[in-house]
């Protein structure tokens, strides 16, 4: 009897304990479910193959831009990343032929097939930002051409873009004083120089503010173009060996110029390491034309191929186009004379493939297209490249009779002029954005409402 009573007593106790345990588990599950899934009513569900209630769908996680969130912000729009989003049946098995879609405008979610209660989903979203392309930007502008580059361009050219030809086809460039070529990218303001023939977008640095003049429009530290000056070699963005006996050795792309090292450091810190390099075009190049000429002693000058070695007095390609005695003959070019002088990174399919990073400087030819003119008496404070500062281009000018290598710069007055390579001047990086770059819809390209890269 005592054994039987004892056995009966254990049975009652076990039943009571079981009821309590079930109650506790139920409470925990209920609380967890309410805490984890209560927000799902903010996401309207379009019924799948089988009409289940919202409670039957367990959204076990929501991610926006890779970070888990409790809910989607009703004030924003999103796109669903269908490649990462997954749903599984209650038993954990994979749903074959799963189709998940999300309607951005209404915020409605559709999952099909939806054939088992307790289906669990992990959904990945990206914030949706309405966007435009560079083609959208160009489509709203008047396209014109320029034929006379002997006089400065000073007028307001907002709404106008100019057409020319480069090595890749038709290029569209800005000239004069436009107010609609501002871009904000990587935490900096930039001005669009042109859309290259391959569709990439060439930008020149304007600093962390939209001020158009002053030291903030260039890197904080000025730089020499090159620390050495007493040989033709030192006109190069990259260069060969001083004292070499051949043109190819003199202008080989062996050593970095001082200014290239400065640009590499800036790019590494502010673009590459800051996570912005995916927007930068890796194929476009930067031309530093080192085609060499001997000039006649009196004007109108004639030029004969030669020079470019040691201390031979030499004039380089850009000089023959911009600094002729006859101003009517000024003839800038977007084409690069040869691959040796088209500086590109190793992954590019063109040029010399010697750069570590896809960054360079503006060319004197590009300044001429923009409305600057070489030579005394050609001040221009009314075109977009004027900053009231002097800064380097990457275009060689000459090696003169005094034994100095010179390159072109933009003077404080806006004139295109020559400058000793070993003297310091401002540095304004130039980069190229990819042709498929997206900009936030609504930007107008002004200083206060620039085109913002997504």
Secondary structure in CASP SS format (residue, H / E / C, confidence):
PFRMAT SS
TARGET T0000
AUTHOR 0000-0000-0000
METHOD secondary structure of the structure
MODEL  1
X C 1.00
X H 1.00
X H 1.00
X H 1.00
X H 1.00
X H 1.00
X H 1.00
X H 1.00
X H 1.00
X H 1.00
X H 1.00
X H 1.00
X H 1.00
X H 1.00
X H 1.00
X H 1.00
X H 1.00
X H 1.00
X H 1.00
X H 1.00
X H 1.00
X H 1.00
X H 1.00
X H 1.00
X H 1.00
X H 1.00
X H 1.00
X H 1.00
X H 1.00
X H 1.00
X H 1.00
X H 1.00
X H 1.00
X H 1.00
X H 1.00
X H 1.00
X H 1.00
X H 1.00
X H 1.00
X H 1.00
X H 1.00
X H 1.00
X C 1.00
X C 1.00
X E 1.00
X E 1.00
X C 1.00
X C 1.00
X C 1.00
X C 1.00
X C 1.00
X C 1.00
X C 1.00
X H 1.00
X H 1.00
X H 1.00
X C 1.00
X E 1.00
X E 1.00
X E 1.00
X E 1.00
X E 1.00
X E 1.00
X E 1.00
X C 1.00
X C 1.00
X E 1.00
X E 1.00
X E 1.00
X C 1.00
X C 1.00
X C 1.00
X C 1.00
X C 1.00
X C 1.00
X C 1.00
X C 1.00
X E 1.00
X E 1.00
X E 1.00
X C 1.00
X C 1.00
X C 1.00
X C 1.00
X C 1.00
X E 1.00
X E 1.00
X E 1.00
X C 1.00
X C 1.00
X C 1.00
X C 1.00
X C 1.00
X E 1.00
X C 1.00
X C 1.00
X C 1.00
X C 1.00
X E 1.00
X E 1.00
X E 1.00
X E 1.00
X E 1.00
X C 1.00
X C 1.00
X C 1.00
X C 1.00
X E 1.00
X E 1.00
X E 1.00
X E 1.00
X E 1.00
X C 1.00
X C 1.00
X C 1.00
X C 1.00
X C 1.00
X C 1.00
X C 1.00
X E 1.00
X E 1.00
X E 1.00
X E 1.00
X E 1.00
X E 1.00
X E 1.00
X E 1.00
X C 1.00
X C 1.00
X C 1.00
X E 1.00
X E 1.00
X C 1.00
X H 1.00
X H 1.00
X H 1.00
X H 1.00
X H 1.00
X H 1.00
X C 1.00
X C 1.00
X E 1.00
X E 1.00
X E 1.00
X C 1.00
X C 1.00
X C 1.00
X C 1.00
X C 1.00
X C 1.00
X C 1.00
X C 1.00
X C 1.00
X C 1.00
X C 1.00
X C 1.00
X C 1.00
X C 1.00
X C 1.00
X E 1.00
X E 1.00
X E 1.00
X E 1.00
X E 1.00
X E 1.00
X E 1.00
X C 1.00
X C 1.00
X E 1.00
X E 1.00
X E 1.00
X E 1.00
X E 1.00
X C 1.00
X C 1.00
X C 1.00
X C 1.00
X C 1.00
X C 1.00
X C 1.00
X C 1.00
X E 1.00
X E 1.00
X E 1.00
X E 1.00
X C 1.00
X C 1.00
X E 1.00
X E 1.00
X E 1.00
X E 1.00
X E 1.00
X E 1.00
X E 1.00
X E 1.00
X C 1.00
X C 1.00
X C 1.00
X C 1.00
X C 1.00
X E 1.00
X E 1.00
X E 1.00
X E 1.00
X E 1.00
X E 1.00
X E 1.00
X C 1.00
X C 1.00
X C 1.00
X C 1.00
X C 1.00
X C 1.00
X C 1.00
X H 1.00
X H 1.00
X H 1.00
X C 1.00
X C 1.00
X C 1.00
X C 1.00
X C 1.00
X E 1.00
X E 1.00
X C 1.00
X C 1.00
X C 1.00
X C 1.00
X C 1.00
X C 1.00
X C 1.00
X H 1.00
X H 1.00
X H 1.00
X H 1.00
X C 1.00
X C 1.00
X E 1.00
X E 1.00
X C 1.00
X C 1.00
X C 1.00
X C 1.00
X C 1.00
X C 1.00
X C 1.00
X H 1.00
X H 1.00
X H 1.00
X H 1.00
X C 1.00
X C 1.00
X C 1.00
X C 1.00
X E 1.00
X E 1.00
X C 1.00
X H 1.00
X H 1.00
X H 1.00
X H 1.00
X H 1.00
X H 1.00
X H 1.00
X H 1.00
X H 1.00
X H 1.00
X H 1.00
X H 1.00
X H 1.00
X H 1.00
X H 1.00
X C 1.00
X C 1.00
X C 1.00
X C 1.00
X H 1.00
X H 1.00
X H 1.00
X E 1.00
X C 1.00
X C 1.00
X C 1.00
X C 1.00
X C 1.00
X E 1.00
X E 1.00
X C 1.00
X C 1.00
X C 1.00
X C 1.00
X E 1.00
X E 1.00
X E 1.00
X E 1.00
X C 1.00
X C 1.00
X C 1.00
X C 1.00
X C 1.00
X C 1.00
X C 1.00
X E 1.00
X E 1.00
X E 1.00
X C 1.00
X C 1.00
X C 1.00
X C 1.00
X C 1.00
X C 1.00
X C 1.00
X C 1.00
X E 1.00
X E 1.00
X E 1.00
X H 1.00
X H 1.00
X H 1.00
X H 1.00
X H 1.00
X H 1.00
X C 1.00
X C 1.00
X C 1.00
X C 1.00
X H 1.00
X H 1.00
X H 1.00
X C 1.00
X C 1.00
X C 1.00
X C 1.00
X E 1.00
X C 1.00
X C 1.00
X C 1.00
X C 1.00
X H 1.00
X H 1.00
X H 1.00
X E 1.00
X E 1.00
X C 1.00
X E 1.00
X C 1.00
X C 1.00
X C 1.00
X C 1.00
X C 1.00
X C 1.00
X C 1.00
X C 1.00
X C 1.00
X E 1.00
X C 1.00
X C 1.00
X C 1.00
X C 1.00
X E 1.00
X C 1.00
X C 1.00
X C 1.00
X H 1.00
X H 1.00
X H 1.00
X H 1.00
X H 1.00
X H 1.00
X H 1.00
X C 1.00
X C 1.00
X C 1.00
X E 1.00
X C 1.00
X C 1.00
X C 1.00
X C 1.00
X C 1.00
X C 1.00
X C 1.00
X C 1.00
X C 1.00
X C 1.00
X C 1.00
X C 1.00
X C 1.00
X C 1.00
X C 1.00
X C 1.00
X E 1.00
X E 1.00
X E 1.00
X E 1.00
X E 1.00
X E 1.00
X E 1.00
X E 1.00
X E 1.00
X C 1.00
X C 1.00
X C 1.00
X C 1.00
X C 1.00
X E 1.00
X E 1.00
X E 1.00
X E 1.00
X E 1.00
X E 1.00
X C 1.00
X C 1.00
X C 1.00
X C 1.00
X C 1.00
X E 1.00
X E 1.00
X E 1.00
X E 1.00
X E 1.00
X C 1.00
X C 1.00
X C 1.00
X E 1.00
X E 1.00
X E 1.00
X C 1.00
X C 1.00
X C 1.00
X E 1.00
X E 1.00
X E 1.00
X E 1.00
X C 1.00
X C 1.00
X C 1.00
X C 1.00
X C 1.00
X E 1.00
X E 1.00
X C 1.00
X C 1.00
X C 1.00
X C 1.00
X C 1.00
X C 1.00
X C 1.00
X C 1.00
X C 1.00
X C 1.00
X E 1.00
X E 1.00
X E 1.00
X C 1.00
END
